Amino acid sequence: MYASCVSLFEETVRKYPDRAAIVDVDEAYTFSGARKIALLLSLEIDRSLRNAPIAVFLPKKSESILAFLGILYSGNFYCPMDVKSPDQRLRSILETLSPRAIVTSAKFAPTISGLAESLSIPLLLVDDIDDKEELPEGYTGRYHDILDLDPAYCIFTSGSTGAPKGVVISHRSVAD
């Protein structure tokens, strides 16, 4: 049994480093390439955080998967937010979640920046991650600290009342 879904990903990277891991219309990443970008992103997340929610405001493409991985490598959990959601729903989710940061791109930052600023939530731009940059020697993120029952991600449903409600999924559930 794996302690975290990141441990499972790490094993896959060791076995198949050069195989395609993420492919979409615009980009493709090998397992080792996706791991490197995820680790670079994890360096950008406040290292004092552990098991903290980090919102992801990106379309359903490769960059969102890389953001999810980077957040998990940092020892935190992610919450995907639909870029097509109305402002009131986004505000409600952010107020409920109280994320420590929002990962987005330069393209989507203008849509969420006003809301993030009003709630004092910093933005991290995936565009700022340079995959040519070298990782610090021996850096593997904080995934070794993750316990199987720690949160991996949170999704918000509309709820029967129409108010968004968060459902938290553990690493064990993802790995299983």
C-alpha positions in Angstrom: 0.0 0.0 0.0 1.2 3.5 -0.8 1.3 6.2 1.8 0.3 8.8 -0.8 -0.7 9.2 -4.4 2.7 11.0 -4.8 4.5 7.8 -3.7 2.6 5.9 -6.4 3.6 8.6 -9.0 7.2 8.4 -7.9 7.3 4.7 -8.4 5.8 5.2 -11.9 8.5 7.9 -12.7 11.2 5.4 -11.6 9.8 2.6 -13.8 8.9 4.7 -16.9 10.7 8.0 -16.8 10.6 8.6 -20.6 7.0 7.4 -21.3 4.2 9.8 -22.0 2.5 10.8 -18.8 0.3 13.8 -19.8 -0.8 14.6 -23.4 -3.2 17.2 -24.5 -3.8 19.1 -27.7 -1.0 21.6 -27.0 1.6 19.8 -24.9 3.0 16.4 -23.9 5.1 15.5 -20.8 7.0 12.4 -19.9 6.8 11.1 -16.3 10.2 12.6 -15.5 9.4 15.9 -17.2 6.1 16.2 -15.3 7.8 15.4 -12.1 10.4 18.1 -12.6 7.9 20.8 -13.3 5.8 19.7 -10.4 8.8 19.9 -8.1 9.7 23.3 -9.4 6.1 24.5 -8.6 6.3 22.9 -5.2 9.3 25.2 -4.5 7.1 28.2 -5.1 4.6 27.2 -2.4 5.2 28.5 1.1 7.3 25.8 2.8 5.8 26.4 6.2 2.5 25.1 4.9 1.4 21.4 5.4 -2.0 20.0 4.5 -3.2 23.5 3.5 -5.7 24.1 0.7 -4.3 25.5 -2.6 -6.9 26.5 -5.2 -6.2 25.8 -8.9 -7.8 28.2 -11.4 -6.9 26.6 -14.7 -8.7 24.9 -17.6 -8.8 21.1 -17.7 -5.5 20.7 -19.6 -2.0 19.5 -18.9 -1.1 22.6 -16.9 -3.8 21.9 -14.3 -2.5 18.3 -13.8 1.0 19.7 -13.3 -0.3 22.2 -10.8 -2.1 19.3 -8.9 1.1 17.4 -8.8 3.2 20.4 -7.7 0.8 21.1 -4.8 0.8 17.4 -3.7 4.7 17.4 -3.8 4.6 20.5 -1.5 2.7 18.5 1.1 -0.6 20.3 0.6 -3.8 19.6 -1.2 -5.5 21.1 -4.2 -8.9 22.3 -5.0 -9.8 22.6 -8.7 -12.0 25.6 -9.6 -13.8 25.8 -12.9 -12.6 28.8 -15.0 -16.1 29.1 -16.4 -17.8 29.5 -13.0 -19.6 32.8 -12.2 -17.8 35.2 -9.8 -20.3 34.5 -7.0 -19.7 30.8 -7.0 -15.9 31.4 -7.1 -16.2 33.8 -4.1 -18.3 31.3 -2.2 -15.8 28.5 -2.8 -12.8 30.7 -1.8 -14.5 32.0 1.3 -15.4 28.4 2.4 -12.0 26.9 1.5 -9.7 29.8 2.6 -6.9 28.7 0.3 -3.4 29.8 1.1 -2.7 30.5 -2.6 -4.3 30.2 -6.0 -2.4 28.6 -8.8 -3.4 30.0 -12.2 -1.8 31.3 -15.5 -1.2 34.8 -16.9 -4.2 34.2 -19.2 -6.6 33.5 -16.3 -5.1 35.8 -13.7 -7.2 38.8 -14.7 -10.4 36.8 -14.1 -9.5 35.8 -10.5 -7.0 38.5 -9.4 -9.7 41.0 -8.1 -11.4 38.3 -6.1 -8.1 36.9 -4.8 -6.9 40.4 -3.8 -10.2 41.2 -2.0 -9.7 38.0 0.1 -5.9 38.5 0.5 -5.0 35.3 -1.4 -1.7 35.3 -3.3 -1.6 34.1 -6.9 1.1 31.7 -8.2 1.5 31.7 -12.0 2.4 28.4 -13.7 3.8 30.5 -16.5 6.6 31.6 -14.1 7.9 28.0 -13.8 10.9 27.5 -16.1 11.4 23.8 -16.9 15.0 24.7 -17.9 15.8 25.6 -14.2 17.6 23.1 -12.2 16.2 21.6 -9.0 18.2 22.0 -5.8 20.4 19.0 -5.3 18.4 16.1 -3.8 15.1 18.0 -3.6 12.1 15.7 -3.7 9.4 17.9 -2.2 7.6 17.1 1.0 5.7 14.0 -0.1 7.6 11.9 2.4 5.7 13.7 5.2 2.3 12.8 3.8 0.1 10.3 5.6 -2.4 8.1 3.8 -5.3 9.8 5.4 -4.1 13.4 4.7 -6.2 15.3 2.1 -5.1 15.0 -1.5 -7.8 17.2 -3.0 -11.1 18.9 -2.3 -13.9 19.3 -4.9 -16.9 21.5 -4.5 -20.4 20.3 -5.4 -23.4 22.5 -5.8 -25.1 21.0 -2.8 -28.9 20.5 -2.5 -29.2 24.1 -1.3 -27.2 25.6 -4.2 -24.4 26.7 -1.9 -21.1 25.0 -2.8 -20.0 22.3 -0.4 -16.5 20.9 -0.3 -15.8 17.1 -0.3 -12.2 16.2 0.8 -10.6 13.1 -0.7 -7.6 11.4 1.0 -4.4 10.1 -0.5 -5.4 6.6 0.4 -8.6 6.9 -1.6 -6.7 8.2 -4.6 -3.9 5.6 -4.4 -6.5 2.8 -4.0 
